[in-house]
Amino acid sequence: MYRQLISNSWKACLLFVCVFFSGITVKADESLYSPNKKIGVSWDNPAKGLRVIYKKGDASISVVQLKNLGIQLQRTSGDEFNYVSSSAVTPVREDYTMITGKRRHCTNEGNQQIFHFKNAQNVSLDLEFRVYDDGIAFRYVLPQPAKEMCVTDETTAFAFQKGITRWTQKLNQAYEDFYLKNKGRVQGYTAGQWGFPALFEVADSVFTLISEANVAKGNCGSWLNNAANESTYKVEMAEPAKASGRWCSPWRVAIIGSLADVVESTLVTDVSEPCRLSDVSWIKPGVVSWIYWAYNHGSRDYQLIKKYIDFAADFHLPYMLIDAEWDEMGNGGNVEDALAYAKQKKVAPLLWYNSSTAWCAFGPLYRLNKPETRQKEFAWLESMGVKGIKVDFFSQDSISTMNYFVDILEDAAKYHLMVNFHGAPIPRGWQRTYPHMMSVEGVYGAEWYNNKETLTDSAAWHNCTLPFTRNVVGPMDYTPCTFTDSQHPHITSNGHELALLVAFESALQHLADRPEGYHAQPAEVRSFISSLPTVWDDTKLLNGYPSSYVVLARKSGDCWYIAGLNGTNEKKSLAVDLNFIQEPVKEITLYADGKERNQFDIQMLSGLKKSVHEVDCLPRGGFVMKVQMKN
């Protein structure tokens, strides 16, 4: 049973809003545009659905049709909804500050209209619809049902033109797979289920990225399904949701515009709940020494743990993560000894935990599931000087998993513990609501060099896809920068690996390689790693195309850090246009590929005028450019 909602229009069109709930159709004369008038919605006729339009120059480009907008309630008599009224168009304007992410200062600015409906049982349903300069967002609201109701399905579908290019990830509850370039079908994959986010090239240099945001307690995650029609992607809920009070669906978000608009957008956090913490002074992002990649069972060995703590101290890294099986630590000391040693070395420890839900192969187990045991554990961690936790093995989009995320975040804040979710679904805006959520895995990262040979040949193009897909929606614990090899080799250059530290955003940036891999690098590279920021004032995409190459700039204080990645198997020259920098430039340090993939060519450049620079990259190569501005 379809409940299709809303149509708005373009200035040149006759305006209609057509709303369907169980066959009930309502027409209204409405229009809704973004503040800059570049994004609007139009309705040709009821059969075609709500069409999202993007203005590029004088051209109006059809981005996507939103079909069958609505929800389904568990069947009862009189469940057909009828249009009652719509609100006036109201501006949304909010400035907020992020501790982590693409930029510190963010602006939530758009135009909103709310459409009100009721059924014969006097149950109200609202559709909140917003149009922003960089996209659209909408959600469904049951304002105050008189009795508990069950939302059994969401019928929303995104219908695209046939034949367009898209980058989508086969549904994987850990969100650890490749974003495959395709036209709607992938050979050998018939399920048609795709995890968020999904990127679509709807026209030349016009893209849209679809995801969801603000998944609150009581809601599940969802994904897309195009099994019935390769160009139409229906939203599928992981499971039904109960509504006993005011119920809101997650926001459906479509970022729209150029690739720069997509990469730089903060729409996911814009529509998410504001920060709930009154004190955030204890939240300190930074770089982390990480043992698991080189030594899967290394946290059982006190001597190895000391080695990684020493490495963190030598490189002036603020943190060292003690990973799985620390509850079995031996060889001269236990976890309390390790924590004491870290304190002696002035390195703050982080500890790993098994969520004890999806896979219970490694301990410690069952310490976080119940509120009383979780709070007792967190109190112990705070007393021992532990600054954060990594919680692993969720791998579900269920309501219970989403509730568990929020419970952990809320309790962790009471004990001043930063949180990193591993083996987990993608972030959905929680980094704004709970700013101590430093990172989330939800990515096919460097850990897979341990597990399978596939990443060896795929890493370069995969790394050039992630800034346009997964990392758009939130922090990404890829665990980058491996100069040596794990069980399976890497064939990206050292310049490429170093660039990942800037190209990938994560407030806790875990260095995956063994200490020897970093100590062997030139002094300039060691210094770069030692002083690497993980908090950014701004982010700009300078150049790039998914799966091929990327040039991405991030600002920290009076420095711009520019990462370049070559995702091809051929040599490539990447253009870096520095004219976006407003301040005068003092000097530029370029960490480029050397003659061999494990070598650097480091150049110290001073007195340069801002201009376009061409940087030569090896096959699967890359570079970092650090631009120091004059004070």
Summary of the structure (lengths in Angstrom):
residues: 631
radius of gyration: 24.7
end to end distance: 62.9
largest distance: 78.2
contacts: 2298
relative contact order: 0.10
helix: 19%
strand: 38%
